[in-house]
Amino acid sequence: MLKTNRLEAALLFDLYGELLTEHQRKVWQLYWSEDWSLSEIGEAQATSRAAVHDILERSRHSLFDYEAKLGLLRSWRAKQKALDDLRQVLLELPLEASWRARVWAAYDRVAQEEGLGDV
């Protein structure tokens, strides 16, 4: 079936979902977000299970193709890794209380600006 895990599917859809057709977005969301079966989606869309599978496969291929060309997820992961590494270094620094608050405030600001606030 579809060889994409839920997290990867969600991330790719968040980044590139608007580039899919409205129909592809709807089917993708029903399958990945709402956890509908292919048969359930086919029935709701008045189409076959095989047609739903084909839509999902084409959508998956499109999302991976966009990522291969644009690299937004790759870039986001690299930034996340760099911020994680910085966090480890900061945790090891013996900072005075006044500096600690300033450093962590700056860290949090950078994380938020880069869309990595949950790191």
C-alpha positions as CSV (number, residue, x, y, z in Angstrom):
1,M,0.0,0.0,0.0
2,L,1.2,3.5,0.7
3,K,4.8,3.5,2.0
4,T,4.7,6.7,4.0
5,N,4.4,7.0,7.7
6,R,1.9,9.3,9.3
7,L,4.4,11.9,10.6
8,E,6.1,12.2,7.2
9,A,2.7,12.4,5.5
10,A,1.6,15.2,7.8
11,L,4.8,17.2,7.4
12,L,4.8,16.9,3.6
13,F,1.1,17.8,3.4
14,D,1.6,20.8,5.7
15,L,4.4,22.1,3.5
16,Y,3.1,21.2,0.0
17,G,-0.6,20.3,0.4
18,E,-1.8,23.6,-1.2
19,L,0.0,22.5,-4.4
20,L,-2.3,19.5,-4.7
21,T,-5.7,19.8,-6.3
22,E,-8.7,20.3,-4.0
23,H,-9.8,16.7,-4.7
24,Q,-6.4,15.3,-3.9
25,R,-6.3,17.3,-0.6
26,K,-9.7,16.1,0.4
27,V,-8.8,12.4,-0.2
28,W,-5.4,12.8,1.4
29,Q,-7.0,14.3,4.5
30,L,-9.7,11.7,4.8
31,Y,-7.1,8.9,4.5
32,W,-4.2,10.3,6.6
33,S,-6.0,12.7,9.0
34,E,-9.4,11.1,9.4
35,D,-8.2,7.5,9.1
36,W,-10.8,6.5,6.6
37,S,-10.3,3.3,4.6
38,L,-10.0,3.3,0.9
39,S,-13.4,1.8,0.6
40,E,-15.0,4.4,2.8
41,I,-13.4,7.2,0.8
42,G,-14.5,5.6,-2.4
43,E,-18.1,5.4,-1.2
44,A,-18.1,9.0,-0.1
45,Q,-16.5,10.2,-3.3
46,A,-18.7,7.9,-5.5
47,T,-15.6,6.2,-6.9
48,S,-13.8,2.9,-6.6
49,R,-11.4,1.8,-4.0
50,A,-8.8,1.5,-6.7
51,A,-9.4,5.0,-7.9
52,V,-8.9,6.3,-4.3
53,H,-5.6,4.3,-4.1
54,D,-4.5,5.9,-7.4
55,I,-5.3,9.4,-6.2
56,L,-3.4,8.8,-3.0
57,E,-0.4,7.4,-4.8
58,R,-0.3,10.3,-7.3
59,S,-0.6,12.7,-4.4
60,R,2.2,11.0,-2.5
61,H,4.4,11.1,-5.6
62,S,3.6,14.8,-6.1
63,L,4.5,15.6,-2.4
64,F,7.8,13.7,-2.6
65,D,8.6,15.3,-5.9
66,Y,7.9,18.8,-4.5
67,E,10.2,17.9,-1.6
68,A,12.9,16.6,-3.9
69,K,12.8,19.9,-5.9
70,L,12.2,22.4,-3.1
71,G,13.7,20.7,0.0
72,L,11.6,22.6,2.6
73,L,11.3,19.5,4.9
74,R,15.0,18.8,4.5
75,S,15.8,22.4,5.4
76,W,13.4,22.4,8.3
77,R,15.0,19.2,9.7
78,A,18.5,20.7,9.3
79,K,17.4,23.8,11.2
80,Q,15.8,21.6,13.9
81,K,19.0,19.6,14.3
82,A,21.2,22.8,14.5
83,L,18.8,24.2,17.2
84,D,18.9,20.9,19.1
85,D,22.8,21.0,19.0
86,L,22.8,24.6,20.2
87,R,20.4,23.6,23.0
88,Q,22.8,20.9,24.2
89,V,25.7,23.3,24.2
90,L,23.7,25.9,26.1
91,L,22.7,23.4,28.7
92,E,26.3,22.6,29.3
93,L,27.5,26.2,29.7
94,P,28.0,27.4,33.3
95,L,26.0,30.7,33.0
96,E,25.1,33.2,35.7
97,A,21.4,33.6,36.3
98,S,21.2,36.9,34.6
99,W,22.9,35.6,31.5
100,R,21.0,32.3,31.5
101,A,17.6,34.2,31.2
102,R,18.9,36.3,28.3
103,V,20.5,33.4,26.4
104,W,17.3,31.2,26.7
105,A,15.1,34.2,25.7
106,A,17.2,34.6,22.6
107,Y,17.1,30.8,21.9
108,D,13.3,30.8,22.2
109,R,13.0,33.8,19.9
110,V,15.1,32.1,17.2
111,A,13.2,28.9,17.6
112,Q,9.9,30.7,17.2
113,E,11.1,32.7,14.2
114,E,12.3,29.5,12.4
115,G,9.0,27.7,13.1
116,L,10.7,25.4,15.6
117,G,9.0,26.6,18.7
118,D,8.3,23.0,19.9
119,V,11.9,21.9,19.8
